[in-house]
Amino acid sequence: MRTLILLSLSLSITAPQASAQSLEEMMKKAMEGQQQGANGTGTGVTVEENTAPFVPLGFTGSYRMEVHQFRNGVEEKESPTNVRMAFTDDRMAMAPEMTGKTGGSMRMVHDLKNKYTYTLTTDEKGKRTGMKMKMMKVKVDDVNKEDDEGSKVIRTDEMKVIDGHPCRKYTYSDEGGSGEAWIAEDVSFNPSKALASMMVDSRRSEQWQQAPFAGLMMETTWKDANGKDSTVMYTKDLVVGKVDEALFSTAGYEMMDMSNYPMFGK
């Protein structure tokens, strides 16, 4: 469960940085991390082309993910972070709320069936540019930690209604901290399956994918074991059964095809 939360959080934070320069920097850092992991000196990170078989998501809908981060009990300056998410069986779109006064916008569209990622940017003058890349997968192996056998996820009997959806309370904990989540069990969708198509902690992936819950997390709180830091996420503006097709459109963008670029694929 905690891995799922951190995965969602990492996407909401890093998505606004998806430019050609930052993608190259991400790849370089990944290669450095891979070497460190091979030497047993830290976290091993590998980036590879996503060749996993296509599996329909089985969900059509959208929502806004609102993430609040607290350090030493104080909410961080750039918090909250907002990301609009949209899904169909074979597509996923993420549109982060850009901070600052640049006036631009950015959107990422993932073609889950054909394994392509489109990064679409509109600058402050309205110019639209985009990049088409092979869909990648980032794998992380923490070589300094033993397998996390102390994780606990508990499905409780406590219920409350959030935005019209009956939600059940779950609690979870591991050596890093503890938290709780309110799951809308009437929503037949687990976004972790979609998010995992891009990033996964390979050592613990099977464990969190098999967590004993079904549905969408409407509220979740994670408190670090240090007692000072925490993360709170809310699912807002949930729509089930339909989606705004404009979120997936690449029309009007000057596209750069990087799908054959060596750094992003074979």
FENTARA-V298889 format. One record per residue. RES is the residue in three letters. PSI is psi in whole degrees, -180 to 180 (NA if undefined). Layout:
BEGIN
res = {RES	RES}
psi = {PSI	PSI}
END
This chain:
BEGIN
res = {MET	ARG	THR	LEU	ILE	LEU	LEU	SER	LEU	SER	LEU	SER	ILE	THR	ALA	PRO	GLN	ALA	SER	ALA	GLN	SER	LEU	GLU	GLU	MET	MET	LYS	LYS	ALA	MET	GLU	GLY	GLN	GLN	GLN	GLY	ALA	ASN	GLY	THR	GLY	THR	GLY	VAL	THR	VAL	GLU	GLU	ASN	THR	ALA	PRO	PHE	VAL	PRO	LEU	GLY	PHE	THR	GLY	SER	TYR	ARG	MET	GLU	VAL	HIS	GLN	PHE	ARG	ASN	GLY	VAL	GLU	GLU	LYS	GLU	SER	PRO	THR	ASN	VAL	ARG	MET	ALA	PHE	THR	ASP	ASP	ARG	MET	ALA	MET	ALA	PRO	GLU	MET	THR	GLY	LYS	THR	GLY	GLY	SER	MET	ARG	MET	VAL	HIS	ASP	LEU	LYS	ASN	LYS	TYR	THR	TYR	THR	LEU	THR	THR	ASP	GLU	LYS	GLY	LYS	ARG	THR	GLY	MET	LYS	MET	LYS	MET	MET	LYS	VAL	LYS	VAL	ASP	ASP	VAL	ASN	LYS	GLU	ASP	ASP	GLU	GLY	SER	LYS	VAL	ILE	ARG	THR	ASP	GLU	MET	LYS	VAL	ILE	ASP	GLY	HIS	PRO	CYS	ARG	LYS	TYR	THR	TYR	SER	ASP	GLU	GLY	GLY	SER	GLY	GLU	ALA	TRP	ILE	ALA	GLU	ASP	VAL	SER	PHE	ASN	PRO	SER	LYS	ALA	LEU	ALA	SER	MET	MET	VAL	ASP	SER	ARG	ARG	SER	GLU	GLN	TRP	GLN	GLN	ALA	PRO	PHE	ALA	GLY	LEU	MET	MET	GLU	THR	THR	TRP	LYS	ASP	ALA	ASN	GLY	LYS	ASP	SER	THR	VAL	MET	TYR	THR	LYS	ASP	LEU	VAL	VAL	GLY	LYS	VAL	ASP	GLU	ALA	LEU	PHE	SER	THR	ALA	GLY	TYR	GLU	MET	MET	ASP	MET	SER	ASN	TYR	PRO	MET	PHE	GLY	LYS}
psi = {-46	-39	-40	-44	-46	-35	-48	-42	-42	-37	-40	-29	-43	-22	-42	-12	7	83	172	-41	-46	-34	-41	-40	-39	-41	-42	-43	-37	-42	-39	-42	-36	-41	-42	-42	-38	-31	-1	27	2	-142	126	127	129	144	129	162	139	109	15	145	143	132	119	141	-26	26	140	125	-177	164	171	128	120	118	124	131	134	134	126	36	1	134	134	158	-42	4	144	160	134	133	125	129	140	144	145	-176	-38	13	153	136	142	127	95	148	118	135	165	-167	29	-30	2	178	163	147	142	131	129	119	95	-27	-46	-4	53	148	133	124	116	122	137	120	-180	-16	2	2	133	124	155	160	136	126	160	144	128	165	130	128	136	130	114	102	-7	-1	146	165	138	90	-3	5	140	128	123	126	114	178	2	133	152	160	128	119	40	0	127	125	140	142	132	146	153	153	155	-168	-16	-15	-158	166	-174	155	144	115	125	96	-9	-4	112	70	134	101	-15	-31	-36	-45	-33	-14	-12	-33	139	137	101	-24	-31	7	-46	-34	-50	-25	-21	15	144	61	158	131	-171	132	118	-33	140	143	132	127	122	152	-20	-10	4	-30	147	160	133	129	141	142	120	161	42	128	127	133	-13	163	151	109	-21	-25	-21	-6	141	9	136	4	137	105	142	118	108	16	-18	5	129	-35	-26	13	-178	NA}
END
